[in-house]
């Protein structure tokens, strides 16, 4: 097994714990952090997160008992981590919001004043209620509709805008004063970043900006305890997010990366947004001790350094041994720019300084990102003893994203151990160790293309089935770097550009691979396979996973999904990591969840080995009896053969209890495929359909085969009028797949 296949994917579970600003944060499977850390040290070992892309990482590591040091250069993310670590209660936020709502604006309470801006009239009962949001089209001067749930008749509706809704838009007065104040809190007119702030401010409509400005001004004037002010600022951060125009209505990007307005978007009711945010901010299961660097945390605690990772160097002697574990964030102009503005609005211009340079940048390409990652990589590599592990969790993985991270590590003295990838979730997990900068070849492009091509070929051969672009690309990238076949004397940004061009040439050459589907503009959405696959390939990965899921269910009835996935990921590491949707398809075909124990699976009664052996014996008996009844000579095992007495069509039957059709389809059938019949349980139909969708090579070879369900064979056996002609007409009368059956019913 090669090095890049030795890294085991740590799956974790779907994270059910919501996070504030979650749509901007990299998704992190719950449990994967603690699982990775246990590979190296038991708690209370030391962990460093040099990027703080999401507070979920440090919180999980601390709750697992580790001592965690976090470097955070984003004031908003630092605030998130500090606040969530304290696990504030719902009551804390309610009291803070009540204090803000009770503040006066002229003769009325602030809450009543702001709520009045979002009032609307129910189209059904005529009652006055709160709009949840107003709907806008980009470039139009007024909203076109409102969303509300009537407080009186409970109607939940989207209705066209009413006349009084337009009148309420005029109540905010001179918005230019509020825009000027919002600008001045981040930059002066003479500041080089002033134009960037002004452009970013265009992501805010007039009414939301007025409400935000009013809320922030009023909270500053309140006499509050530091804790209460923190809770209030937490809700204001949620309001800042809810106030932007980056909330698509209908079709649109739910995880925005750019500041462009969607074609249709929501203008949210900001008071309701703060009320709803309380549940998210107060969802933490318990407090985690948090101190500020250079104070060191207790076991199960966090030390937060508000600055770049290089500011941690040199590390104190007691922080050893340690693990570097971080989540890499996708470049996000929207979040980074908004973070700079929000920091200035809530904490003043000085707080926004670490991010103000980002206000001018409109495009964050992979070369820029690779160069940006070099700084924390190289600072840690130089300061840490040889052999220190760096674990990189890479959600939302793409080819360019992987290349930028790997080239940054490559040029900074980190040696790549390997990569595990779950392509259906776009989640990659990589492992490096400190050491000398790997030997880098200067032999030129031919050897680089050879190394990249060999890695791609090995990946496809190891999977033994067509694969998406990302794992094939990753196989080439890893082989290129691990062999040191990369150009010398290049920066990380130059290297990632060179590698992307190299990959483009190799994929476009089609010398040893071909693409199954997609246009020339959709290479990264296509499936790839070898033009001349080796003769000694293993079973396709999907079949190997199916076999092992069945064994696990037989070996451990009631096994948890988490335990099953961990077992499968260890058995199939690296770029063989089984996709989650494949595991789901196999489980749903063979098993069901235990009643009262969600997430734990047991074989269906009909899938018990003894039951399936009896089914296969029955099927064999029926085929022998039917063949004899219609004048065929029936013989053999796999295949069981019907031979006509004088003339007619020979049939070859392959009874099976699984969906492991590749062993027969990928071989040489003993006759034309129109004479071959796969006989299988109806409960396997959806799984087989799923496997054929992910393996078009198999689907193409299976075309023309007859797919006969056990139940249909039994129905045919009950017909007294069965003749070879009737058999031939009815053989395909029960469509093998659910989708086809649905279509036939509709027709």
Secondary structure, 3 states (H helix, E strand, C coil): CCHHHCCCCCCCECCCCCCCCHHHCCCCCECHHHHHHHCCCCCCCEEEECCCCCHHHHHHHHHCCCEEEEECCCHHHHHHHHHHHCCCCHHHHHHHHHHHHCCEECCEEHHHHHHHCCEEECCCCCCEEEEEEEEEECCCCCCCEEEEECCCCCCEEEEECCHHHHHHHHHHCCHHHHHHHHHHCCCCCCCCCHHHHHHHHHHECHHHHHHHHHHHHHHHCCCCCHHHHHHHHHHHHHHHHHHECCCECCCCCCCCCCCCCCCEEEEECHHHHHHHHHHHHCCCCCCCCEEECCCCCCCCCEEEECCCHHHHCCCCCCCCCEEEEEECCCCCHHHHHHHHHHHHHHHCHHHHHHHHHHHCCCCCCHHHHHHHHHHHHHHHHHHCCCCCEEEEEECCCCHHHHHHHHHHHHCCCEEEEEEEEEHHHCEEEEEEEECCCCCCCCCCHHHHHHHHHHHHHHHHHHHCCCEEHHHHHHHHHHHHHHCCCCCCCCCHHHHHHHHHHHHHHHHHHCCCEEECCCCCCCHHHCEEEECCCCCCCCCCHHHHHHHHHHHHHHHCCCEEHHHHHHHHHHHCCHHHCCCHHHHHHHHHHHEEEECCEEEEEEECHHHCHHHHHHHHHHHHHHHHHHHHHCCEEEECCCCEEEEECCCCCCEEEEECCCCCCHHHHCCCCCCCHHHEEEEECHHHHHHHHHHHHHCHHHHHHHCCCEEEEHHHHHHHHCCCCCCHHHHHHHCCCCCCCHHHHHHHHHC
